[in-house]
Amino acid sequence: MQQILCMATICAISTPYGTGGIAVIRVSGEESISIVDRLFRGRVALKDAKAGTIHFGRIEREGEILDEVLCSVFRSPHSFTGEDTIEIACHGSLYIQQELLRWLIDAGCRAAEPGEFTRRAFLNGKMDLTRAEAVADLIAAQSKAEKDLALSQLRGSVSNELATLRERLLHFTSLIELELDFADHEELEFADRSELTGLADEIEHKLASLIASFRAGNAIRNGISVAIVGAPNVGKSTLLNALLGEQRAIVSDIQGTTRDTIEDTLIIDGILFRLIDTAGLRETDDVIEQMGVERSRRAMENAQIVINVMDATCPDAVIPEISARYGRDLTVLSVVNKVDLQSPNLKSQISNLKSPTPLLISAKNGEIEPLRRELVRVAKEMTRTSAVMLSNARHYEAVSRAHEAILRVQEGLTNGLSGELLSMDLQDCLAALGEVTGQITNTEVLNNIFSKFCIGK
């Protein structure tokens, strides 16, 4: 086990800011138990308490009682940070929280920096960098799918997969390095080239699968972007309001009312969607409306799902630039709105459409269930999870570099390159994989990662 680092004792509020029933103040470090003991009055002194026990008492200083609390005792190395840790559950008064922090600092603690508890867990070998980042993702999860993905990564799905690949690759790299030590004996070959070729092929396939999983993983983590597009006055803003269940966008019969994109989030069946209502796509001389139309086109280009809204009174007015994108890396859901005002020959008009069979809805009357079901179906297809999935851009970039390096190894083996050249590419692959889990990293990267954490974590 990695040696526990001796660092200053830190404290912070771990629960969200504000008044509540209770709040939790976390104290971690070599002196955490003795510092809290200076303030805690209970039946048992915390220094004598067994690990994994909870003790009722009061926080008191110089005869002044601040609050009655519960203190949970964790002893090194069996704690989140790997250090001696006390978690104090006090009443949720903002005054009590701030005074308790002040008393702890007066007693010898230092206020924790953002992410410092998790950073200590990483430095003390309690978790690797992918698990540490998963802690932040789990805290920020807005949907069930995002929670499940973060929890899977916290439990080591990514790090275990990469550790296995790196360990096998490291074995062969060591053998090739051994060959270089006996360069004077060219007949010696410790690393079987055919076996290395098979391993390189296997690793390339697994890295390629991880890279391919990023699209779905990123969609789960950040939400699936859905652009609502169509001609003016087909009911795009009404549809956005109906999906959200509130009057988020202004609705008017006047063309060009929506002049900018309007964005909001929606969770359906545990899946996070990022909805974008756009300006009507049409030719216009209005400069401001032109800007809105251009933003609509960009939203459509960047979306993962496009809802193409048509008017039931004129359903064959399909926007050409939308139709042209069918079949590309984009899902287009055709929707005929205002079916409560449908024209007599609606069915014949729909049968003549070149687009997929549209969904019939009435956004104004809230009759949008077919669209909701189809959004969920498409989203589940897009985010179909595998055993291991990348969702972090840093992981994606590092794994992509590892993949490029292993491709060079494959090419080198095919061309019969020397062990010295193969070793360089193998080292590049190992280094890139090590960056993902934090086996190879630098202070700047760590500072950037943990600066995004909340203070009490």
C-alpha positions as CSV (number, residue, x, y, z in Angstrom):
1,M,0.0,0.0,0.0
2,Q,1.2,3.5,-0.8
3,Q,2.6,5.3,2.2
4,I,0.2,7.8,3.8
5,L,1.5,11.3,3.4
6,C,1.8,13.6,6.4
7,M,0.0,16.8,5.6
8,A,-1.7,19.6,7.6
9,T,-5.1,18.9,9.1
10,I,-7.9,20.4,7.1
11,C,-11.6,21.1,7.7
12,A,-14.5,22.1,5.5
13,I,-18.3,21.9,5.4
14,S,-19.2,18.8,3.2
15,T,-22.9,19.4,2.9
16,P,-24.4,22.0,0.5
17,Y,-24.3,25.6,1.6
18,G,-27.5,26.8,3.3
19,T,-29.7,26.1,6.3
20,G,-31.0,22.6,6.8
21,G,-31.7,19.9,9.4
22,I,-28.1,19.0,9.7
23,A,-24.7,19.9,8.3
24,V,-21.6,17.8,8.1
25,I,-18.1,19.2,8.8
26,R,-15.2,17.0,7.8
27,V,-11.8,17.1,9.5
28,S,-8.9,15.1,8.0
29,G,-5.2,14.9,8.9
30,E,-2.8,13.5,11.4
31,E,-4.1,15.8,14.2
32,S,-7.8,15.6,13.3
33,I,-8.8,13.5,16.3
34,S,-6.8,15.4,18.9
35,I,-8.0,18.8,17.5
36,V,-11.7,17.8,17.6
37,D,-11.1,16.3,21.1
38,R,-10.3,19.8,22.3
39,L,-13.8,20.9,21.5
40,F,-15.8,17.7,22.0
41,R,-17.4,16.7,25.3
42,G,-19.0,13.2,25.3
43,R,-19.0,10.0,27.3
44,V,-15.9,8.8,25.5
45,A,-12.9,10.9,24.4
46,L,-12.5,10.6,20.7
47,K,-8.8,9.6,21.1
48,D,-10.0,6.5,22.9
49,A,-12.9,5.8,20.4
50,K,-12.8,2.8,18.2
51,A,-12.6,3.3,14.4
52,G,-16.0,3.2,12.7
53,T,-17.9,4.4,15.7
54,I,-20.3,7.4,16.2
55,H,-20.4,9.4,19.4
56,F,-22.9,11.9,20.8
57,G,-21.8,14.9,22.7
58,R,-21.5,18.7,22.5
59,I,-19.1,21.2,21.1
60,E,-17.8,23.4,23.9
61,R,-15.1,26.0,24.4
62,E,-14.3,28.0,27.5
63,G,-17.7,27.1,29.0
64,E,-19.6,28.2,25.9
65,I,-21.7,25.4,24.3
66,L,-22.0,25.8,20.5
67,D,-24.1,22.7,19.6
68,E,-24.9,19.1,20.3
69,V,-23.4,16.9,17.6
70,L,-22.6,13.4,16.4
71,C,-18.9,12.6,15.7
72,S,-18.0,9.8,13.3
73,V,-14.5,8.4,13.8
74,F,-12.4,7.0,11.0
75,R,-8.7,6.0,11.6
76,S,-5.9,5.8,9.0
77,P,-5.8,4.1,6.6
78,H,-9.4,3.1,6.6
79,S,-11.0,6.4,5.7
80,F,-11.9,8.3,2.5
81,T,-8.6,10.2,2.5
82,G,-6.5,7.5,4.0
83,E,-5.9,9.8,7.0
84,D,-7.4,10.0,10.5
85,T,-10.8,11.7,9.9
86,I,-13.7,13.0,12.0
87,E,-17.0,13.9,10.5
88,I,-19.1,16.2,12.7
89,A,-22.9,16.2,12.2
90,C,-24.2,19.4,13.7
91,H,-27.5,21.3,13.3
92,G,-27.8,23.1,10.0
93,S,-27.8,26.7,11.2
94,L,-25.4,28.8,9.1
95,Y,-24.2,30.4,12.3
96,I,-23.4,27.1,13.9
97,Q,-21.6,25.9,10.8
98,Q,-19.4,29.0,10.4
99,E,-18.6,29.1,14.2
100,L,-17.7,25.5,14.3
101,L,-15.3,26.0,11.3
102,R,-13.8,29.0,13.1
103,W,-13.3,27.1,16.3
104,L,-11.7,24.2,14.5
105,I,-9.3,26.6,12.7
106,D,-8.5,28.3,16.0
107,A,-7.7,24.8,17.4
108,G,-5.2,24.0,14.7
109,C,-7.0,23.1,11.5
110,R,-6.6,24.8,8.1
111,A,-9.5,25.5,5.8
112,A,-9.6,22.9,3.0
113,E,-9.1,23.9,-0.7
114,P,-11.5,22.8,-3.4
115,G,-11.2,19.1,-3.9
116,E,-8.5,18.7,-1.3
117,F,-10.1,15.7,0.5
118,T,-10.3,13.8,-2.8
119,R,-6.8,14.9,-3.8
120,R,-5.5,13.5,-0.5
121,A,-7.3,10.2,-1.2
122,F,-5.6,10.1,-4.6
123,L,-2.1,11.0,-3.2
124,N,-2.5,8.4,-0.4
125,G,-3.3,5.7,-2.9
126,K,-7.0,5.3,-1.9
127,M,-8.2,5.8,-5.5
128,D,-6.7,6.5,-8.9
129,L,-7.4,9.6,-10.9
130,T,-10.3,8.2,-12.9
131,R,-12.1,7.3,-9.6
132,A,-11.3,10.7,-8.2
133,E,-12.8,12.4,-11.2
134,A,-15.8,10.1,-10.9
135,V,-16.5,11.5,-7.4
136,A,-17.0,14.9,-9.0
137,D,-19.2,13.4,-11.7
138,L,-21.3,11.6,-9.2
139,I,-21.9,14.8,-7.2
140,A,-22.8,16.6,-10.4
141,A,-25.1,13.9,-11.8
142,Q,-28.4,15.2,-13.0
143,S,-30.0,12.0,-14.3
144,K,-30.1,8.3,-13.5
145,A,-28.0,7.4,-16.5
146,E,-25.3,9.9,-15.5
147,K,-25.4,8.6,-12.0
148,D,-25.0,5.0,-13.1
149,L,-22.1,5.9,-15.4
150,A,-20.3,7.9,-12.7
151,L,-20.8,5.1,-10.1
152,S,-19.5,2.5,-12.6
153,Q,-16.3,4.6,-13.0
154,L,-16.0,5.2,-9.3
155,R,-16.0,1.5,-8.8
156,G,-13.1,1.2,-11.3
157,S,-14.6,0.2,-14.7
158,V,-12.2,2.4,-16.7
159,S,-9.2,2.1,-14.4
160,N,-9.4,-1.7,-14.1
161,E,-9.6,-2.1,-17.9
162,L,-6.7,0.2,-18.5
163,A,-4.6,-1.3,-15.7
164,T,-5.0,-4.7,-17.2
165,L,-3.9,-3.5,-20.7
166,R,-1.0,-1.5,-19.2
167,E,0.3,-4.4,-17.1
168,R,0.4,-6.8,-20.1
169,L,2.0,-4.1,-22.3
170,L,4.5,-3.4,-19.6
171,H,5.6,-7.0,-19.5
172,F,6.5,-7.0,-23.2
173,T,8.1,-3.6,-23.0
174,S,10.4,-4.9,-20.2
175,L,11.4,-7.9,-22.4
176,I,12.3,-5.6,-25.3
177,E,14.3,-3.4,-23.0
178,L,16.1,-6.5,-21.8
179,E,17.0,-7.3,-25.4
180,L,18.5,-3.8,-25.8
181,D,20.7,-4.5,-22.8
182,F,22.1,-7.5,-24.7
183,A,22.5,-5.6,-28.0
184,D,25.8,-7.2,-28.7
185,H,24.1,-10.5,-29.0
186,E,21.7,-9.9,-31.9
187,E,20.6,-13.6,-31.9
188,L,18.9,-13.1,-28.5
189,E,15.2,-12.3,-28.6
190,F,13.4,-12.3,-25.3
191,A,10.1,-10.9,-26.6
192,D,8.3,-13.2,-29.0
193,R,7.3,-11.0,-31.9
194,S,4.3,-13.1,-32.9
195,E,2.9,-13.0,-29.4
196,L,3.6,-9.2,-29.2
197,T,1.7,-8.8,-32.5
198,G,-1.3,-10.6,-31.1
199,L,-1.2,-8.5,-28.0
200,A,-0.9,-5.2,-30.0
201,D,-3.9,-6.3,-32.1
202,E,-5.9,-7.0,-29.0
203,I,-5.0,-3.7,-27.3
204,E,-5.7,-1.7,-30.5
205,H,-9.2,-3.3,-30.7
206,K,-9.9,-2.5,-27.0
207,L,-8.6,1.1,-27.3
208,A,-10.7,1.6,-30.4
209,S,-13.8,0.4,-28.6
210,L,-13.1,2.8,-25.7
211,I,-12.7,5.7,-28.1
212,A,-15.9,4.8,-29.9
213,S,-17.7,4.7,-26.5
214,F,-16.9,8.4,-25.8
215,R,-19.8,9.6,-28.0
216,A,-22.4,7.8,-25.9
217,G,-20.6,8.4,-22.6
218,N,-20.3,12.1,-23.3
219,A,-24.0,12.3,-24.2
220,I,-24.9,10.6,-20.9
221,R,-22.6,13.0,-19.0
222,N,-23.5,16.2,-20.6
223,G,-27.0,15.4,-21.9
224,I,-28.2,14.6,-25.4
225,S,-28.5,17.8,-27.5
226,V,-31.9,18.1,-29.3
227,A,-32.5,20.9,-31.7
228,I,-36.2,21.8,-32.5
229,V,-36.2,23.2,-36.0
230,G,-38.6,24.0,-38.8
231,A,-40.2,26.8,-40.7
232,P,-41.7,29.8,-38.9
233,N,-45.0,29.3,-37.1
234,V,-45.0,25.5,-37.1
235,G,-45.2,25.5,-33.3
236,K,-41.5,25.0,-32.3
237,S,-41.7,27.2,-29.2
238,T,-45.1,25.7,-28.2
239,L,-43.5,22.3,-28.5
240,L,-40.6,23.3,-26.3
241,N,-43.0,24.6,-23.7
242,A,-45.1,21.4,-23.8
243,L,-42.0,19.2,-23.3
244,L,-40.8,21.3,-20.4
245,G,-44.3,21.7,-18.9
246,E,-43.9,25.4,-18.5
247,Q,-44.0,28.6,-20.6
248,R,-40.3,28.9,-21.3
249,A,-40.5,30.4,-24.8
250,I,-42.7,33.2,-26.1
251,V,-45.4,32.0,-28.4
252,S,-46.9,34.2,-31.1
253,D,-48.6,34.0,-34.5
254,I,-46.1,36.7,-35.7
255,Q,-43.4,35.1,-37.9
256,G,-39.8,35.7,-36.6
257,T,-40.9,35.9,-32.9
258,T,-38.0,33.6,-31.9
259,R,-34.9,35.3,-33.0
260,D,-32.3,33.5,-30.9
261,T,-31.9,29.9,-29.6
262,I,-33.5,29.1,-26.3
263,E,-32.0,26.3,-24.3
264,D,-33.2,24.3,-21.3
265,T,-32.8,20.8,-19.9
266,L,-35.3,18.0,-19.5
267,I,-35.1,14.5,-17.9
268,I,-37.3,11.8,-19.4
269,D,-37.1,8.2,-18.1
270,G,-33.8,9.0,-16.3
271,I,-32.1,10.5,-19.5
272,L,-31.0,14.1,-19.6
273,F,-31.9,16.0,-22.8
274,R,-30.6,19.5,-23.7
275,L,-33.4,21.1,-25.7
276,I,-32.7,24.0,-28.1
277,D,-35.6,26.0,-29.6
278,T,-34.5,27.7,-32.7
279,A,-35.6,30.6,-35.0
280,G,-37.7,29.6,-38.0
281,L,-35.6,28.6,-41.0
282,R,-36.5,31.0,-43.9
283,E,-35.1,33.6,-46.1
284,T,-35.4,37.1,-44.6
285,D,-34.1,40.6,-45.0
286,D,-34.3,41.3,-41.3
287,V,-30.7,41.5,-40.1
288,I,-31.5,40.3,-36.5
289,E,-33.7,37.5,-37.8
290,Q,-30.9,36.5,-40.2
291,M,-28.6,36.1,-37.2
292,G,-31.2,33.9,-35.5
293,V,-31.6,31.7,-38.6
294,E,-27.8,31.3,-38.7
295,R,-27.7,30.2,-35.1
296,S,-30.5,27.8,-35.9
297,R,-28.4,26.2,-38.6
298,R,-25.4,25.9,-36.2
299,A,-27.6,24.4,-33.5
300,M,-28.8,21.8,-36.1
301,E,-25.2,21.0,-37.1
302,N,-24.1,20.4,-33.5
303,A,-27.2,18.5,-32.3
304,Q,-27.4,14.8,-31.9
305,I,-31.1,14.7,-32.4
306,V,-33.1,17.1,-34.6
307,I,-36.9,17.4,-34.3
308,N,-38.1,18.6,-37.6
309,V,-41.5,20.2,-36.9
310,M,-44.1,20.6,-39.7
311,D,-47.5,22.1,-39.8
312,A,-50.5,19.8,-40.2
313,T,-52.2,22.4,-42.4
314,C,-49.2,22.2,-44.8
315,P,-47.1,19.1,-43.8
316,D,-45.2,18.8,-47.1
317,A,-43.3,22.0,-46.5
318,V,-40.1,20.2,-45.6
319,I,-37.0,22.3,-45.1
320,P,-34.5,21.1,-47.8
321,E,-31.4,21.6,-45.7
322,I,-32.9,19.3,-43.0
323,S,-33.9,16.6,-45.5
324,A,-30.5,16.7,-47.0
325,R,-29.0,15.5,-43.7
326,Y,-31.0,12.3,-43.4
327,G,-28.8,9.3,-43.3
328,R,-25.8,11.1,-41.9
329,D,-24.5,10.9,-38.3
330,L,-27.7,12.5,-37.0
331,T,-31.1,11.3,-35.9
332,V,-34.0,13.4,-37.4
333,L,-37.4,12.9,-35.9
334,S,-40.1,14.3,-38.2
335,V,-43.1,15.7,-36.3
336,V,-46.4,17.0,-37.8
337,N,-47.8,19.5,-35.3
338,K,-51.3,21.0,-35.0
339,V,-53.1,17.8,-35.9
340,D,-56.1,19.4,-34.2
341,L,-56.2,21.7,-37.2
342,Q,-55.2,19.2,-39.8
343,S,-56.2,19.6,-43.4
344,P,-58.7,17.1,-44.9
345,N,-56.0,15.5,-47.1
346,L,-53.3,15.2,-44.3
347,K,-52.8,11.4,-44.8
348,S,-52.2,11.7,-48.5
349,Q,-49.8,14.6,-48.0
350,I,-47.8,12.6,-45.4
351,S,-47.6,9.6,-47.7
352,N,-45.9,11.8,-50.2
353,L,-43.2,13.0,-47.8
354,K,-39.6,12.0,-48.6
355,S,-38.8,12.1,-44.9
356,P,-39.4,9.2,-42.5
357,T,-43.0,8.6,-41.3
358,P,-43.7,11.6,-39.0
359,L,-45.1,11.6,-35.5
360,L,-48.5,13.3,-35.2
361,I,-48.8,15.6,-32.2
362,S,-50.7,18.7,-30.9
363,A,-48.2,20.7,-28.8
364,K,-50.8,23.3,-28.0
365,N,-53.1,20.6,-26.4
366,G,-50.2,18.8,-24.8
367,E,-50.6,15.7,-27.0
368,I,-46.9,14.9,-27.4
369,E,-46.5,11.5,-25.8
370,P,-45.5,9.8,-29.2
371,L,-42.6,12.2,-29.4
372,R,-41.5,11.7,-25.8
373,R,-41.5,7.9,-26.3
374,E,-39.5,8.2,-29.5
375,L,-37.0,10.6,-27.8
376,V,-36.4,8.0,-25.1
377,R,-36.1,5.1,-27.6
378,V,-33.6,7.0,-29.7
379,A,-31.6,8.2,-26.7
380,K,-31.4,4.7,-25.2
381,E,-30.1,3.4,-28.6
382,M,-27.5,6.2,-28.7
383,T,-26.3,5.7,-25.1
384,R,-26.4,2.0,-25.0
385,T,-23.8,1.3,-22.3
386,S,-21.0,-1.2,-22.6
387,A,-19.1,-2.7,-19.7
388,V,-16.5,0.2,-19.9
389,M,-17.3,3.6,-21.3
390,L,-15.4,6.9,-21.6
391,S,-17.2,10.1,-20.7
392,N,-14.3,12.4,-19.7
393,A,-12.6,14.5,-22.4
394,R,-9.2,14.1,-20.7
395,H,-9.5,10.3,-20.8
396,Y,-10.6,10.4,-24.4
397,E,-7.6,12.5,-25.4
398,A,-5.1,10.3,-23.6
399,V,-6.6,7.0,-24.8
400,S,-6.6,8.4,-28.4
401,R,-2.9,9.1,-28.0
402,A,-2.4,5.6,-26.7
403,H,-4.3,4.2,-29.7
404,E,-2.1,6.2,-32.1
405,A,1.0,4.7,-30.4
406,I,-0.2,1.1,-30.6
407,L,-1.0,1.6,-34.3
408,R,2.7,2.6,-34.8
409,V,3.7,-0.5,-32.8
410,Q,1.6,-2.7,-35.2
411,E,3.1,-1.0,-38.2
412,G,6.6,-1.4,-36.8
413,L,6.0,-5.1,-36.2
414,T,4.8,-5.6,-39.7
415,N,7.8,-3.8,-41.1
416,G,10.2,-5.6,-38.8
417,L,11.5,-2.6,-37.0
418,S,14.2,-2.9,-34.4
419,G,13.4,-3.4,-30.7
420,E,14.7,0.1,-29.9
421,L,12.2,1.7,-32.2
422,L,9.4,-0.5,-31.0
423,S,10.3,0.3,-27.4
424,M,9.8,4.0,-28.1
425,D,6.2,3.5,-29.3
426,L,5.4,1.1,-26.5
427,Q,6.6,3.6,-24.0
428,D,4.4,6.3,-25.6
429,C,1.4,4.0,-25.3
430,L,2.2,3.2,-21.7
431,A,2.7,6.8,-20.8
432,A,-0.7,7.8,-22.3
433,L,-2.5,5.1,-20.5
434,G,-0.7,6.1,-17.3
435,E,-1.9,9.6,-17.6
436,V,-5.6,8.5,-17.5
437,T,-5.2,6.8,-14.1
438,G,-2.7,9.2,-12.7
439,Q,0.3,6.9,-12.6
440,I,2.0,9.5,-14.8
441,T,0.9,13.0,-14.2
442,N,2.1,16.5,-13.2
443,T,1.1,19.1,-10.6
444,E,-0.6,21.3,-13.2
445,V,-2.9,18.6,-14.3
446,L,-3.8,17.7,-10.8
447,N,-4.5,21.3,-9.9
448,N,-6.7,21.7,-12.9
449,I,-8.7,18.5,-12.1
450,F,-9.3,19.2,-8.4
451,S,-9.9,22.9,-8.7
452,K,-13.3,21.9,-10.2
453,F,-14.4,20.1,-7.0
454,C,-16.6,21.6,-4.3
455,I,-14.6,22.6,-1.2
456,G,-15.9,20.0,1.2
457,K,-15.0,17.1,-1.2
